[in-house]
Amino acid sequence: MSTSPRIQKFGMIVICWLGGVVTSLVFFQYASPSCSSNFIRPYPQPFYRSLNSSTVAPQHTSPEPEKPTTTPPPQPEKPILLLWIWPENYRFDFSDCKKVYDIDGCQLTDDRNLYEQSDAVLIFHKAISWDKSNLPPSPRPPFQKWIWFHVESPTNTPRVAGIENLFNLTLSYRRDADISVRYPLTVSKTPNPEFVMPKKDKLVCWFVSNTSPHTGTGTRMKFYEEFSKYIKVDVFGKMAGSRLREEDYYPTMASCKFYLSFENSIHKDYITEKLNGPLSVGTVPVVLGPPRQNYEDFAPGDSFIHVNDFPNASVLADYLLKLDKDEEAYRRYFDWRKHVSATPHLIRQTDEFVVYICHACEYIGRHKEYKAAHDIYTWWFGGQGN
């Protein structure tokens, strides 16, 4: 029996369809990555190695970009501050600026061979000769600053003609100096530890050496001579016939209820270590100097007694004698210590100028701008200085 043409055609279609299915299965089998280790992806995922060098599975995150290696910028060299003349020939170790005041902003030197390289030159006024022959050579390097260094009051300032416009900066106790150096009190929001009163066995004390009327001390000596008629004063120093030993300075001051902080002349801002000493050790200063308001620029008004608050020396003496018998009233002069602190200053004679020189170093290390100081004497002897 013969097969009809329609059946034959249908059979051929089935055979072709089956062939196509088989071919597709074979193609997908060999194309699958799980079935062929030789298949390479066009964009493989990153491969990481752990810290212990064992291989871990490929991750599905993008690799972190490699951080560039950076070199810290070079530190600028410290500016050089040349001390041209040692004040009063009192020498100290320049490293004390770092040890005592944590100041290390410049390279301090007294080597005049470094003059051409020095950023600033510190010149002590009292050491300048009348003919100016011991000043640094001129013209100075154009980048260099000269600093006029003077810490005496206008009363004790010798005039050297021709220096009025030589300097770039002023260094002094005056608040309006370019570099103003004082003994500041420190304010703390957190209360200080409770003040412990030092043992007192003296009523009024005075440490004094300079009693010459030619240096402006006439005012304080006249007041002392009148004041001491009404109250006993323990005097230490040259006037008493011997200088107080350095190690006895603060202990002796602390043993006094009151200390005569008498300045040798009266000028605006001329308030020296004579105020800082008693404040730092727990003694009440009795001050003679510029007006009370000027003192209150630097210390709490209830931390000291001003002679100007009394009509004469006799009334002041009576007030101190009453305070001596009223412990509660006396202690009120220390209420300020709850939030304010005073730091003892250096007391060796050879350390007198250390704080000024160190702070000049700090200033030069921070300030690069140009500055000029004109008419030094007009500024110093003018109304701002009196």
Residue pairs with C-beta under 8 A, 6 or more apart in sequence:
29 35
30 36
31 39
33 39
33 41
44 58
45 58
45 59
45 60
46 58
46 59
46 61
46 62
46 63
47 55
47 58
48 56
48 58
48 59
49 55
49 56
50 56
77 107
78 105
78 106
78 107
78 365
79 105
79 106
79 107
79 119
79 120
79 364
79 365
80 106
80 107
80 109
80 114
80 117
80 118
80 119
80 120
81 106
81 107
81 108
81 109
81 118
81 119
81 120
81 121
81 122
81 360
81 361
81 364
82 109
82 110
82 111
82 112
82 114
82 115
82 118
82 120
82 121
82 122
83 108
83 109
83 110
83 122
83 357
84 110
84 112
84 121
84 122
84 123
84 124
84 135
84 136
85 123
85 124
85 127
85 134
86 110
86 124
87 124
87 126
87 127
87 149
87 352
87 353
88 126
88 352
88 353
90 349
90 350
90 351
90 352
90 353
91 350
92 350
92 351
92 354
94 108
94 109
96 354
96 358
97 103
97 104
97 108
97 354
97 357
97 358
97 361
98 104
100 346
100 354
100 358
101 355
101 358
101 359
101 362
103 358
103 359
103 361
103 362
105 361
105 362
105 364
105 365
105 366
106 119
106 361
106 362
106 364
106 365
108 357
108 361
109 118
115 121
115 136
115 137
116 141
118 141
118 144
119 143
119 144
119 145
119 364
120 144
120 145
120 146
120 147
120 168
120 169
120 360
120 364
121 136
121 140
121 144
121 145
121 146
121 147
122 147
122 149
122 171
122 357
122 360
123 135
123 136
123 146
123 147
123 148
123 149
123 167
124 149
124 150
124 353
125 148
125 149
125 150
125 157
125 158
125 160
126 150
126 152
126 158
127 134
128 134
128 135
128 160
128 163
129 160
130 160
130 161
132 160
132 162
132 163
135 163
135 166
136 146
140 146
145 168
145 169
145 364
145 371
146 166
146 167
146 168
146 169
147 167
147 168
147 169
147 170
147 171
147 179
147 360
148 163
148 166
148 167
148 169
148 170
148 171
148 373
148 376
149 171
149 172
149 356
149 360
150 157
150 170
150 171
150 172
150 380
151 172
151 173
151 353
151 356
153 216
153 263
153 264
153 265
153 267
153 270
154 265
154 267
154 380
154 381
154 385
154 386
155 215
155 216
155 264
155 265
155 267
156 215
156 216
156 264
156 265
157 380
157 381
159 377
163 376
164 374
164 375
164 376
164 377
164 378
165 374
165 375
165 376
167 372
167 373
167 376
168 370
168 371
168 372
168 373
169 178
169 179
169 363
169 371
169 373
170 177
170 178
170 179
170 373
170 376
170 379
171 177
171 178
171 179
171 181
171 356
171 359
171 360
172 179
172 180
172 181
173 180
173 181
173 182
173 269
173 270
173 271
173 272
174 180
174 268
174 269
174 384
174 385
175 182
175 269
175 297
176 379
176 384
178 363
178 371
178 373
179 359
179 360
179 363
181 355
181 356
181 359
182 271
182 298
183 273
183 275
183 276
183 342
183 343
183 345
183 355
184 298
185 279
185 298
185 299
185 300
185 340
185 341
185 342
186 340
186 341
186 342
186 343
187 339
187 340
188 339
188 340
188 341
189 339
191 338
191 339
192 337
192 338
192 339
192 340
192 341
195 282
195 334
195 337
195 338
196 282
197 282
197 331
197 334
198 254
198 255
198 281
198 282
198 283
199 255
200 255
200 256
200 257
201 255
202 234
202 255
202 256
202 257
203 231
203 232
203 234
203 256
203 257
203 258
203 320
203 324
204 231
204 232
204 233
204 234
204 256
204 257
204 258
204 259
204 260
204 286
204 320
205 233
205 234
205 235
205 236
205 252
205 253
205 255
205 256
205 258
205 259
205 260
205 283
206 224
206 233
206 234
206 235
206 236
206 237
206 259
206 260
206 262
207 235
207 236
207 237
207 244
207 249
207 252
207 253
207 259
208 235
208 236
208 237
208 238
208 239
208 260
208 262
209 237
209 238
209 239
209 243
210 217
210 238
210 264
211 217
211 221
211 238
211 239
213 221
215 264
215 265
216 264
216 265
217 264
217 265
219 265
219 266
219 288
220 262
220 263
220 264
220 288
223 262
223 288
223 307
223 313
224 233
224 260
224 262
226 312
226 313
226 314
227 233
227 313
227 316
227 317
229 313
229 314
230 313
230 314
230 317
230 318
231 317
231 320
231 321
233 260
234 256
236 244
236 252
237 243
237 244
244 252
246 347
246 348
249 277
249 347
250 277
250 280
250 281
250 344
250 347
253 259
253 277
253 278
253 281
253 283
254 281
254 282
254 283
256 278
256 283
257 283
257 284
257 320
257 323
257 324
257 330
258 283
258 284
258 285
258 286
258 305
258 320
259 277
259 278
259 283
259 284
259 285
259 286
260 286
260 288
261 274
261 275
261 277
261 278
261 285
261 286
261 287
261 288
261 289
261 304
262 274
262 287
262 288
262 289
263 270
263 271
263 272
263 274
263 287
263 288
263 289
263 290
266 288
266 289
266 290
267 290
267 385
267 386
268 290
268 294
268 384
268 385
268 386
269 290
269 294
269 297
270 289
270 290
271 287
271 289
271 290
271 294
271 295
271 298
273 345
274 285
274 287
275 285
275 287
275 295
275 298
275 299
275 304
276 342
276 343
276 344
276 345
277 344
277 345
278 284
278 285
279 285
279 299
279 303
279 304
279 342
280 342
280 343
280 344
280 345
281 344
282 334
284 303
284 304
284 305
284 330
284 333
285 303
285 304
285 305
286 304
286 305
286 306
286 307
286 316
286 320
287 295
287 304
287 305
287 306
287 307
288 306
288 307
289 295
291 308
292 301
292 306
292 308
292 309
295 301
295 304
295 306
300 336
300 340
302 332
302 333
302 335
302 336
303 333
303 334
303 336
303 340
304 333
305 316
305 319
305 320
305 333
307 313
307 316
310 316
310 319
322 329
323 329
323 330
324 330
345 355
346 352
346 354
346 355
373 379
379 385
